[in-house]
Amino acid sequence: FIALQSEELYAGKSIFVYAPDLVFGNQSNQIESISINFGENNQTVTFSPQTAQNKEFSVNYTGGNKTLTYTLSLKNGKKQTYTSTLNINARVGRNDGVCYVPPMSFPSLGFYNIQANIPFYNYPNDTEHPLDTPYGEGEVGYYYADGKSCNNGSQPITKPIIILDGFDPLDTRTISAINEENLIYKDATGTTKNLVADLQAKGYDVIILNFPKSIRKSVTSPTPFPPYTITENTYQDYGAGYVERNAMTLIKLIQQTNDSLQKYSSTEKLTIVGTSMGGLISRYALAYMEKYGMSHNTKLWVSFDAPQNGANIPIGAQEFLRYWGGEGSEGSQRNYTNKINSVAARQFLLHHRNQPVGFPSTPQVNWYRNTFVANLQNNGLVMSCK
């Protein structure tokens, strides 16, 4: 039989991953090929399960219930067919009332609509990310106050609240997901509410800053099965990248927002909310602006669930992921590489499993952490807002 890991997805692009380490079978009657019809526009792929690498398949789903059909061709000439059902939520990831100013584009380097003016260069000892650009990039979405519309990107911002996304390796959260899933709460009566909608009703323009991933290199290789090619991308992952570089992107957004306030003669000041990694990004940005005499015009800064004094993941848990990743577990390898061993994680973690061989007798502090703490101290504290 074949089992899906989820029974519900959102409309739009979905990635299906075939992981050979999760396949178990009768070795005397092996599977020669697998065909999958994804239930959308008759999209079908056929491939051999005899592979050591994961295979990824992209499907653009519309809303509704979808029946997926799997056909296994066995070595003895027989075929077995299985089906499963997916419920596709019709909510489209980037179409929930959010506006993009200027309108979003898809440049070759990635998906963003703001770029920092101030560069931040990788730490001198960082030889792992040679393709990084020093100019930070971000994805900004605007939820204007009730009564306003996008108006072709020229809508005045008069009462702004900026909310930053947190630690998000490989940008798994869209701006819409941040709004619809992460900014939900229950009031005193137990009623589910949306924070952004509440703020819009009170006249606030809510601005969400997401930190995307941008393609820096693409390599396409041939395969013997449809779609006959596979593309491997190397990303610059801002969602788990340098705090300091992301802070430069926030500075650009702060300056743009203040320009709008001045243009439309608003006397309002900014409110900035940083969750998780966003708390450290906003701390660094605001302190940087104060240190170098740049007005941020911020009345209130909120740092929520941010590792201001560092983060802790048991060293044994880190080693567990690293070890099983080395033994062929694709999931463990991805979690260790993209999360535990990301730049941001090494900046935050008080102890890091960073030895190339063996297991350290005592927990070690990664040098990224030491450099980051020194930069925070040199940058100073936020002083001129609540």
Helices and strands as residue ranges (DSSP letters): E 8-18, G 20-22, E 31-37, E 44-47, E 55-61, E 64-74, E 79-92, E 114-115, E 137-143, G 151-153, E 160-164, H 175-177, I 178-182, E 184-186, E 192-194, H 195-201, E 205-210, E 213-222, E 229-237, G 238-240, H 243-263, E 270-275, H 277-291, E 298-304, H 315-326, H 330-335, I 336-340, H 343-348, H 367-379
